[in-house]
Amino acid sequence: MKIRATRDAEGYLVNPDDWNEDIAYELASEEDIELNETYWSMLNFMRDYYSEHSIAPDVRHLINHLATKNQCEKREAKSLIFELFPYGYVKQACKIAGMKKPRAWSTG
């Protein structure tokens, strides 16, 4: 499947509103990631945060969400993020969630 949305030179969507589940699957495939329920929980949180704030959530927001959802310590939640996205939150999670590439952020 070919993504029918404009992307920048690094593969991030230019307009996050172009994102849909099919695009997420294609972007994940490009990163050699097979999406499952755990991934979708994170991606949906990121999309909901974007819808509410018009920016991608910083990784600390996702860590807090996962710690609350999974009733675990924040360090465990952070480990889960980097286990599922081994090349990093910005490189993989933000890209698959359809976010623009963040300019400069802490990645955790």
PyMOL CGO cylinders between C-alpha atoms (Angstrom):
from pymol import cmd
from pymol.cgo import CYLINDER

trace = [
    CYLINDER, 0.00, 0.00, 0.00, 1.25, 3.47, -0.84, 0.3, 1, 1, 1, 1, 1, 1,
    CYLINDER, 1.25, 3.47, -0.84, 0.66, 6.21, 1.70, 0.3, 1, 1, 1, 1, 1, 1,
    CYLINDER, 0.66, 6.21, 1.70, -1.56, 8.88, 0.18, 0.3, 1, 1, 1, 1, 1, 1,
    CYLINDER, -1.56, 8.88, 0.18, -0.39, 11.74, 2.36, 0.3, 1, 1, 1, 1, 1, 1,
    CYLINDER, -0.39, 11.74, 2.36, 2.41, 14.25, 1.98, 0.3, 1, 1, 1, 1, 1, 1,
    CYLINDER, 2.41, 14.25, 1.98, 5.50, 13.38, 3.99, 0.3, 1, 1, 1, 1, 1, 1,
    CYLINDER, 5.50, 13.38, 3.99, 8.72, 15.23, 4.69, 0.3, 1, 1, 1, 1, 1, 1,
    CYLINDER, 8.72, 15.23, 4.69, 12.18, 13.99, 3.68, 0.3, 1, 1, 1, 1, 1, 1,
    CYLINDER, 12.18, 13.99, 3.68, 12.37, 11.77, 6.77, 0.3, 1, 1, 1, 1, 1, 1,
    CYLINDER, 12.37, 11.77, 6.77, 8.94, 10.20, 6.28, 0.3, 1, 1, 1, 1, 1, 1,
    CYLINDER, 8.94, 10.20, 6.28, 6.89, 12.15, 8.84, 0.3, 1, 1, 1, 1, 1, 1,
    CYLINDER, 6.89, 12.15, 8.84, 3.46, 13.36, 7.80, 0.3, 1, 1, 1, 1, 1, 1,
    CYLINDER, 3.46, 13.36, 7.80, 3.43, 17.03, 6.85, 0.3, 1, 1, 1, 1, 1, 1,
    CYLINDER, 3.43, 17.03, 6.85, -0.18, 17.33, 8.04, 0.3, 1, 1, 1, 1, 1, 1,
    CYLINDER, -0.18, 17.33, 8.04, -1.04, 15.15, 11.06, 0.3, 1, 1, 1, 1, 1, 1,
    CYLINDER, -1.04, 15.15, 11.06, -4.73, 15.43, 10.14, 0.3, 1, 1, 1, 1, 1, 1,
    CYLINDER, -4.73, 15.43, 10.14, -4.03, 13.20, 7.11, 0.3, 1, 1, 1, 1, 1, 1,
    CYLINDER, -4.03, 13.20, 7.11, -3.34, 10.28, 9.49, 0.3, 1, 1, 1, 1, 1, 1,
    CYLINDER, -3.34, 10.28, 9.49, -5.55, 7.20, 9.62, 0.3, 1, 1, 1, 1, 1, 1,
    CYLINDER, -5.55, 7.20, 9.62, -5.13, 3.57, 10.70, 0.3, 1, 1, 1, 1, 1, 1,
    CYLINDER, -5.13, 3.57, 10.70, -4.05, 2.42, 7.23, 0.3, 1, 1, 1, 1, 1, 1,
    CYLINDER, -4.05, 2.42, 7.23, -1.28, 5.02, 7.25, 0.3, 1, 1, 1, 1, 1, 1,
    CYLINDER, -1.28, 5.02, 7.25, -0.25, 3.89, 10.75, 0.3, 1, 1, 1, 1, 1, 1,
    CYLINDER, -0.25, 3.89, 10.75, 0.05, 0.29, 9.55, 0.3, 1, 1, 1, 1, 1, 1,
    CYLINDER, 0.05, 0.29, 9.55, 2.15, 1.36, 6.57, 0.3, 1, 1, 1, 1, 1, 1,
    CYLINDER, 2.15, 1.36, 6.57, 4.43, 3.60, 8.65, 0.3, 1, 1, 1, 1, 1, 1,
    CYLINDER, 4.43, 3.60, 8.65, 4.84, 0.81, 11.21, 0.3, 1, 1, 1, 1, 1, 1,
    CYLINDER, 4.84, 0.81, 11.21, 5.69, -1.65, 8.46, 0.3, 1, 1, 1, 1, 1, 1,
    CYLINDER, 5.69, -1.65, 8.46, 8.42, 0.70, 7.23, 0.3, 1, 1, 1, 1, 1, 1,
    CYLINDER, 8.42, 0.70, 7.23, 9.85, 0.60, 10.78, 0.3, 1, 1, 1, 1, 1, 1,
    CYLINDER, 9.85, 0.60, 10.78, 9.54, -3.23, 10.95, 0.3, 1, 1, 1, 1, 1, 1,
    CYLINDER, 9.54, -3.23, 10.95, 6.90, -2.93, 13.67, 0.3, 1, 1, 1, 1, 1, 1,
    CYLINDER, 6.90, -2.93, 13.67, 3.77, -5.06, 13.77, 0.3, 1, 1, 1, 1, 1, 1,
    CYLINDER, 3.77, -5.06, 13.77, 1.05, -3.09, 15.52, 0.3, 1, 1, 1, 1, 1, 1,
    CYLINDER, 1.05, -3.09, 15.52, -0.94, -4.81, 18.25, 0.3, 1, 1, 1, 1, 1, 1,
    CYLINDER, -0.94, -4.81, 18.25, -3.24, -3.70, 21.08, 0.3, 1, 1, 1, 1, 1, 1,
    CYLINDER, -3.24, -3.70, 21.08, -0.36, -2.34, 23.17, 0.3, 1, 1, 1, 1, 1, 1,
    CYLINDER, -0.36, -2.34, 23.17, 0.86, -0.16, 20.33, 0.3, 1, 1, 1, 1, 1, 1,
    CYLINDER, 0.86, -0.16, 20.33, -2.66, 1.04, 19.54, 0.3, 1, 1, 1, 1, 1, 1,
    CYLINDER, -2.66, 1.04, 19.54, -3.18, 2.11, 23.15, 0.3, 1, 1, 1, 1, 1, 1,
    CYLINDER, -3.18, 2.11, 23.15, -0.15, 4.39, 22.85, 0.3, 1, 1, 1, 1, 1, 1,
    CYLINDER, -0.15, 4.39, 22.85, -0.97, 5.64, 19.36, 0.3, 1, 1, 1, 1, 1, 1,
    CYLINDER, -0.97, 5.64, 19.36, -4.56, 6.42, 20.31, 0.3, 1, 1, 1, 1, 1, 1,
    CYLINDER, -4.56, 6.42, 20.31, -3.39, 8.33, 23.40, 0.3, 1, 1, 1, 1, 1, 1,
    CYLINDER, -3.39, 8.33, 23.40, -0.98, 10.32, 21.21, 0.3, 1, 1, 1, 1, 1, 1,
    CYLINDER, -0.98, 10.32, 21.21, -3.72, 11.07, 18.66, 0.3, 1, 1, 1, 1, 1, 1,
    CYLINDER, -3.72, 11.07, 18.66, -6.18, 12.10, 21.39, 0.3, 1, 1, 1, 1, 1, 1,
    CYLINDER, -6.18, 12.10, 21.39, -3.55, 14.38, 22.94, 0.3, 1, 1, 1, 1, 1, 1,
    CYLINDER, -3.55, 14.38, 22.94, -2.85, 15.90, 19.52, 0.3, 1, 1, 1, 1, 1, 1,
    CYLINDER, -2.85, 15.90, 19.52, -6.59, 16.45, 18.94, 0.3, 1, 1, 1, 1, 1, 1,
    CYLINDER, -6.59, 16.45, 18.94, -6.91, 18.26, 22.25, 0.3, 1, 1, 1, 1, 1, 1,
    CYLINDER, -6.91, 18.26, 22.25, -3.67, 20.30, 22.22, 0.3, 1, 1, 1, 1, 1, 1,
    CYLINDER, -3.67, 20.30, 22.22, -2.75, 20.56, 18.49, 0.3, 1, 1, 1, 1, 1, 1,
    CYLINDER, -2.75, 20.56, 18.49, 0.77, 19.31, 19.25, 0.3, 1, 1, 1, 1, 1, 1,
    CYLINDER, 0.77, 19.31, 19.25, 2.33, 15.89, 19.73, 0.3, 1, 1, 1, 1, 1, 1,
    CYLINDER, 2.33, 15.89, 19.73, 2.68, 14.82, 23.35, 0.3, 1, 1, 1, 1, 1, 1,
    CYLINDER, 2.68, 14.82, 23.35, 6.13, 14.86, 24.86, 0.3, 1, 1, 1, 1, 1, 1,
    CYLINDER, 6.13, 14.86, 24.86, 7.27, 11.37, 25.87, 0.3, 1, 1, 1, 1, 1, 1,
    CYLINDER, 7.27, 11.37, 25.87, 6.69, 12.19, 29.55, 0.3, 1, 1, 1, 1, 1, 1,
    CYLINDER, 6.69, 12.19, 29.55, 2.94, 12.47, 28.85, 0.3, 1, 1, 1, 1, 1, 1,
    CYLINDER, 2.94, 12.47, 28.85, 2.93, 9.00, 27.30, 0.3, 1, 1, 1, 1, 1, 1,
    CYLINDER, 2.93, 9.00, 27.30, 4.95, 7.64, 30.23, 0.3, 1, 1, 1, 1, 1, 1,
    CYLINDER, 4.95, 7.64, 30.23, 2.40, 9.06, 32.69, 0.3, 1, 1, 1, 1, 1, 1,
    CYLINDER, 2.40, 9.06, 32.69, -0.47, 7.62, 30.64, 0.3, 1, 1, 1, 1, 1, 1,
    CYLINDER, -0.47, 7.62, 30.64, 1.09, 4.15, 30.52, 0.3, 1, 1, 1, 1, 1, 1,
    CYLINDER, 1.09, 4.15, 30.52, 2.03, 4.17, 34.21, 0.3, 1, 1, 1, 1, 1, 1,
    CYLINDER, 2.03, 4.17, 34.21, -1.56, 5.00, 35.12, 0.3, 1, 1, 1, 1, 1, 1,
    CYLINDER, -1.56, 5.00, 35.12, -3.12, 2.60, 32.62, 0.3, 1, 1, 1, 1, 1, 1,
    CYLINDER, -3.12, 2.60, 32.62, -0.82, -0.32, 33.50, 0.3, 1, 1, 1, 1, 1, 1,
    CYLINDER, -0.82, -0.32, 33.50, -0.63, 0.54, 37.22, 0.3, 1, 1, 1, 1, 1, 1,
    CYLINDER, -0.63, 0.54, 37.22, 3.15, 0.46, 37.12, 0.3, 1, 1, 1, 1, 1, 1,
    CYLINDER, 3.15, 0.46, 37.12, 6.10, 2.66, 37.96, 0.3, 1, 1, 1, 1, 1, 1,
    CYLINDER, 6.10, 2.66, 37.96, 7.06, 5.38, 35.49, 0.3, 1, 1, 1, 1, 1, 1,
    CYLINDER, 7.06, 5.38, 35.49, 10.42, 3.69, 34.85, 0.3, 1, 1, 1, 1, 1, 1,
    CYLINDER, 10.42, 3.69, 34.85, 8.57, 0.52, 33.79, 0.3, 1, 1, 1, 1, 1, 1,
    CYLINDER, 8.57, 0.52, 33.79, 6.36, 2.56, 31.46, 0.3, 1, 1, 1, 1, 1, 1,
    CYLINDER, 6.36, 2.56, 31.46, 9.42, 4.25, 29.98, 0.3, 1, 1, 1, 1, 1, 1,
    CYLINDER, 9.42, 4.25, 29.98, 11.08, 0.87, 29.45, 0.3, 1, 1, 1, 1, 1, 1,
    CYLINDER, 11.08, 0.87, 29.45, 7.98, -0.37, 27.65, 0.3, 1, 1, 1, 1, 1, 1,
    CYLINDER, 7.98, -0.37, 27.65, 8.03, 2.57, 25.26, 0.3, 1, 1, 1, 1, 1, 1,
    CYLINDER, 8.03, 2.57, 25.26, 11.65, 1.97, 24.35, 0.3, 1, 1, 1, 1, 1, 1,
    CYLINDER, 11.65, 1.97, 24.35, 11.12, -1.79, 24.12, 0.3, 1, 1, 1, 1, 1, 1,
    CYLINDER, 11.12, -1.79, 24.12, 8.30, -1.29, 21.62, 0.3, 1, 1, 1, 1, 1, 1,
    CYLINDER, 8.30, -1.29, 21.62, 10.00, 1.59, 19.81, 0.3, 1, 1, 1, 1, 1, 1,
    CYLINDER, 10.00, 1.59, 19.81, 13.70, 0.61, 19.95, 0.3, 1, 1, 1, 1, 1, 1,
    CYLINDER, 13.70, 0.61, 19.95, 14.82, 3.48, 17.72, 0.3, 1, 1, 1, 1, 1, 1,
    CYLINDER, 14.82, 3.48, 17.72, 13.14, 6.00, 19.98, 0.3, 1, 1, 1, 1, 1, 1,
    CYLINDER, 13.14, 6.00, 19.98, 9.93, 7.79, 20.72, 0.3, 1, 1, 1, 1, 1, 1,
    CYLINDER, 9.93, 7.79, 20.72, 10.44, 10.55, 18.15, 0.3, 1, 1, 1, 1, 1, 1,
    CYLINDER, 10.44, 10.55, 18.15, 11.87, 8.34, 15.40, 0.3, 1, 1, 1, 1, 1, 1,
    CYLINDER, 11.87, 8.34, 15.40, 9.18, 5.67, 15.59, 0.3, 1, 1, 1, 1, 1, 1,
    CYLINDER, 9.18, 5.67, 15.59, 6.22, 6.44, 17.87, 0.3, 1, 1, 1, 1, 1, 1,
    CYLINDER, 6.22, 6.44, 17.87, 5.71, 10.01, 16.66, 0.3, 1, 1, 1, 1, 1, 1,
    CYLINDER, 5.71, 10.01, 16.66, 6.14, 8.99, 13.05, 0.3, 1, 1, 1, 1, 1, 1,
    CYLINDER, 6.14, 8.99, 13.05, 3.68, 6.07, 13.26, 0.3, 1, 1, 1, 1, 1, 1,
    CYLINDER, 3.68, 6.07, 13.26, 1.16, 8.24, 15.15, 0.3, 1, 1, 1, 1, 1, 1,
    CYLINDER, 1.16, 8.24, 15.15, 1.27, 10.70, 12.25, 0.3, 1, 1, 1, 1, 1, 1,
    CYLINDER, 1.27, 10.70, 12.25, 2.93, 13.57, 14.08, 0.3, 1, 1, 1, 1, 1, 1,
    CYLINDER, 2.93, 13.57, 14.08, 5.15, 16.11, 12.40, 0.3, 1, 1, 1, 1, 1, 1,
    CYLINDER, 5.15, 16.11, 12.40, 8.80, 15.60, 13.30, 0.3, 1, 1, 1, 1, 1, 1,
    CYLINDER, 8.80, 15.60, 13.30, 9.34, 17.45, 16.56, 0.3, 1, 1, 1, 1, 1, 1,
    CYLINDER, 9.34, 17.45, 16.56, 11.93, 20.22, 16.28, 0.3, 1, 1, 1, 1, 1, 1,
    CYLINDER, 11.93, 20.22, 16.28, 13.74, 19.63, 19.55, 0.3, 1, 1, 1, 1, 1, 1,
    CYLINDER, 13.74, 19.63, 19.55, 12.55, 17.51, 22.42, 0.3, 1, 1, 1, 1, 1, 1,
    CYLINDER, 12.55, 17.51, 22.42, 13.61, 15.34, 25.24, 0.3, 1, 1, 1, 1, 1, 1,
    CYLINDER, 13.61, 15.34, 25.24, 13.05, 11.77, 24.12, 0.3, 1, 1, 1, 1, 1, 1,
    CYLINDER, 13.05, 11.77, 24.12, 12.84, 10.47, 27.63, 0.3, 1, 1, 1, 1, 1, 1,
]
cmd.load_cgo(trace, "trace")
